[in-house]
């Protein structure tokens, strides 16, 4: 999947949240407040939280989560090796299906590297 495909997945998340925010503002507002509270740096750094979220996204088989949390982890300073290691921890805990979800992880890493001129 090219960078464009990754960006499409990220756009789908944004569109979903906008639509649900209009149709179910109370619920989405509550979720957003909870998200902000959990995301706030306390005992874990943002980078660590994003690596955990990435591993859970892989274990759950959520491509959108994988793309979003790969992007957020990179923005928080995670390195490619950390992303892959988080993916392998997900495989350790969730087995073979999680291994297949390293495909979108590798695509996301590649897309974000191209986007930022790295290789």
C-alpha angles and dihedrals in degrees: 000000000000124000087265091061092050090050089050090056091049090049090051089057091051092048092048092051092047092050094045090044089060096041098039107019096160094055096041091046090052091048091049092051090050091047092052092048094050092043092054111108111253122133093344126052122236088251092055093047092050092050089052091047090049092052091048091048090053092047090049093046095236110153092188090054091048093053094043096047093042088056093044093046091051090048088052091054103265116155126226091252091055091051092051092045090051087051091051091051087055089052090049090054100035104030133214099347089058089051089061089053089063084078093073089041091056090045091051093049090049093047094049091046090053091046091055096039096249127133 
